[in-house]
Amino acid sequence: MAKLCVNVDHVATIREARKTNEPDPVAAALIAERAGAIGITIHLREDRRHIQDRDLRLMRQVVRGKLNLEMAPVSEMKCIALDVKPEQVTLVPERREEITTEGGLDVAGNIEQIAGLMKPLREAGLLLSLFIDPHHKQIEAAKELNADFVELNTAAYSEANAHVSQEKELTSLRNASLQAHELGIGVHAGHGLTYLNVEAVACLPYLQELNIGHSIVSYSVFVGFERAVREMSDIISRVGSA
């Protein structure tokens, strides 16, 4: 049964809009765990547009579940990860001009670079995940790199409107999950998931974790953060136990 990891980046986005000290994503992480999240995900971007180094270091001290650090596969972030030592590092593509992550990491096209960056992280005992599109060649490349997990990019599914298009994207996600499992890779998923579309993804075979942030933070404006996390966690749990 899939479990919920809450991404608190956009709590920091609200804070950074005013360059003040609230709302605090560290406080949000603690509330999310209390509401049922089994882990916290943050993306420390090179431009520091939302999560700051201070947030990462404080979360390392107070988060009781898994701390998942999303980061670009670059030397600066590797050094930070080796210093802070979150339980998991997820390598993601990053462009400064993008609003949010656009597409999965091209693992297949950058094997040597990514392997060189992963080596010291693995030696430090960190779990390693790769955020990829649900394509056969990317999963094969993840296996070649001995990744612990792949996080399947659900953006195409989340953005599909017509039923037929959604079913096509679900089929791609399902096939990718099966392939990853057969190769001995753990399966996570996320990007663009909401309270309205998460159920079908939560039913994917062998799915272990869902990373969800923006929809939860958005809903929390109306109902509060703890309730928003709890309701998302309940949806996922209900699907898993059906």
C-alpha positions in Angstrom: 0.0 0.0 0.0 1.3 3.4 -1.0 2.2 5.9 1.7 2.2 9.7 1.6 5.3 11.9 1.7 4.4 15.6 1.9 6.4 18.1 -0.1 6.5 21.4 1.9 8.3 23.5 -0.8 5.3 25.7 -1.4 4.9 26.6 2.3 8.4 28.1 1.8 7.1 29.7 -1.5 4.6 31.7 0.5 7.2 32.8 3.0 9.6 33.9 0.3 6.9 36.0 -1.4 7.4 38.4 1.5 11.0 37.5 2.5 9.8 37.1 6.1 9.9 34.2 8.5 6.4 32.8 8.1 4.9 30.4 7.3 7.7 28.1 8.4 8.2 24.9 6.3 9.9 23.3 9.2 6.7 23.7 11.3 4.7 22.4 8.3 6.9 19.3 8.2 6.1 18.6 11.9 2.4 19.1 11.4 2.5 16.8 8.3 4.1 14.0 10.2 1.5 14.4 13.0 -1.3 14.2 10.4 0.0 10.9 9.0 2.8 11.6 6.5 5.5 9.0 6.6 8.1 11.4 5.2 8.9 14.9 4.2 10.1 16.0 0.7 11.9 19.2 0.0 13.6 20.5 -3.1 16.7 22.7 -2.4 17.0 24.5 -5.7 20.1 26.1 -6.9 18.4 29.5 -7.0 17.0 29.0 -3.5 13.6 30.2 -4.7 11.7 28.5 -1.8 13.5 26.0 0.5 16.6 27.5 2.1 19.7 25.8 3.5 18.4 26.7 7.0 15.2 24.7 6.3 17.1 21.6 5.3 19.4 21.6 8.3 16.6 22.2 10.8 14.4 19.5 9.2 17.4 17.1 9.4 17.2 17.6 13.2 13.4 17.4 13.8 11.8 15.2 11.1 11.2 11.8 12.6 10.2 10.0 9.4 12.1 10.0 6.1 13.6 13.2 4.9 13.8 13.1 1.1 16.0 15.8 -0.5 15.2 16.5 -4.1 18.2 18.1 -5.8 19.8 18.7 -9.2 22.7 16.4 -10.1 25.4 19.0 -9.5 28.5 19.2 -7.3 27.1 21.9 -5.0 24.1 19.9 -4.1 26.1 16.7 -3.7 28.3 18.4 -1.1 25.3 19.6 0.8 23.7 16.2 0.8 26.9 14.6 2.1 27.1 17.2 4.9 23.4 17.0 6.0 22.8 13.3 5.2 19.1 13.1 4.6 17.7 9.5 4.5 17.1 9.8 0.8 18.3 11.9 -2.2 16.1 12.2 -5.3 17.9 13.5 -8.3 15.7 15.8 -10.5 16.3 17.9 -13.5 16.4 21.7 -12.9 16.2 24.8 -15.0 16.2 28.2 -13.4 13.6 29.6 -15.8 11.1 26.9 -15.1 8.1 27.5 -12.7 8.2 23.9 -11.5 10.1 20.7 -12.6 9.5 20.1 -16.3 9.7 16.4 -17.1 11.8 13.6 -15.7 15.6 13.4 -15.5 17.2 12.0 -18.7 19.1 9.2 -16.9 19.7 7.2 -20.1 21.4 10.2 -21.7 23.6 11.1 -18.8 24.7 7.7 -17.3 28.3 8.7 -16.6 27.6 12.1 -15.0 24.9 10.7 -12.8 26.9 7.6 -11.8 29.8 9.9 -10.7 27.5 11.9 -8.6 25.7 9.0 -7.1 28.9 7.1 -6.0 29.8 9.2 -3.0 26.2 9.5 -1.9 25.8 5.7 -2.0 29.1 5.3 -0.1 27.7 7.7 2.6 24.7 5.3 3.1 22.0 7.5 1.5 19.1 6.0 -0.4 19.0 7.1 -4.0 16.0 7.8 -6.1 15.7 9.1 -9.7 12.8 11.2 -10.8 12.0 9.9 -14.3 9.3 9.8 -17.0 7.7 6.4 -17.2 9.7 5.2 -20.1 11.3 1.8 -20.6 14.8 3.2 -21.4 14.9 5.4 -18.3 14.0 2.5 -16.0 16.7 0.4 -17.6 19.2 3.2 -17.0 18.1 3.4 -13.4 18.8 -0.3 -13.0 22.2 0.2 -14.6 22.9 2.9 -12.0 21.7 0.6 -9.2 19.1 3.2 -8.0 17.2 2.2 -4.9 14.0 3.8 -6.2 12.5 5.5 -9.2 9.9 8.3 -8.8 7.6 8.1 -11.7 6.7 11.5 -13.1 2.9 11.7 -13.0 2.6 15.1 -14.8 1.4 13.8 -18.1 -1.4 11.9 -16.3 -2.2 14.9 -14.0 -2.5 17.2 -17.0 -4.5 14.9 -19.2 -8.1 16.0 -19.7 -9.9 13.4 -21.8 -10.7 10.0 -20.2 -8.9 8.1 -23.1 -5.8 10.3 -22.6 -5.8 9.7 -18.9 -6.1 6.0 -19.3 -3.2 6.0 -21.8 -1.0 7.8 -19.2 -2.1 5.4 -16.4 -1.1 2.5 -18.6 2.4 4.0 -19.1 2.7 4.4 -15.3 1.4 0.9 -14.6 3.8 -0.7 -17.1 6.7 1.4 -15.7 5.9 0.3 -12.1 5.8 -3.3 -13.2 9.1 -3.0 -15.0 10.8 -1.3 -12.1 9.6 -3.9 -9.7 10.8 -6.8 -11.9 14.2 -5.1 -12.0 14.3 -4.9 -8.2 13.8 -1.1 -8.0 11.4 0.5 -5.5 8.6 2.6 -7.0 7.5 6.1 -6.0 5.4 8.6 -7.9 4.5 12.2 -7.9 4.0 15.6 -9.7 0.7 17.4 -10.1 -1.4 14.9 -8.1 -4.5 16.3 -6.4 -7.3 15.1 -4.2 -9.4 14.5 -7.4 -6.9 12.4 -9.4 -4.7 10.6 -6.8 -6.8 7.5 -6.4 -6.0 5.9 -9.8 -2.3 6.4 -9.2 -2.5 5.1 -5.7 -3.8 1.9 -7.2 -0.6 1.3 -9.2 1.0 -2.1 -8.6 4.0 -2.1 -6.3 3.8 1.6 -5.6 5.4 2.4 -2.2 5.2 6.2 -1.9 3.5 9.2 -3.3 5.1 12.7 -3.1 2.4 15.4 -3.0 2.8 19.1 -2.1 1.1 21.9 -4.1 -2.4 20.5 -3.9 -2.1 20.0 -0.1 -0.7 23.4 0.5 -3.4 25.0 -1.7 -6.2 23.1 0.1 -4.7 24.1 3.5 -5.5 27.7 2.8 -9.2 26.8 3.3 -9.1 24.0 5.9 -5.7 24.2 7.6 -2.6 22.2 7.0 -3.1 19.3 9.4 -6.6 18.6 8.0 -5.3 18.9 4.4 -2.6 16.4 5.0 -4.9 14.0 6.9 -7.5 14.0 4.1 -4.9 13.2 1.4 -3.4 10.5 3.6 -6.9 9.1 4.2 -7.7 8.9 0.5 -4.4 7.0 -0.2 -5.0 4.7 2.7 -8.6 4.0 1.7 -7.5 3.1 -1.9 -4.8 0.8 -0.6 -7.0 -1.1 1.7 -9.9 -1.6 -0.8 
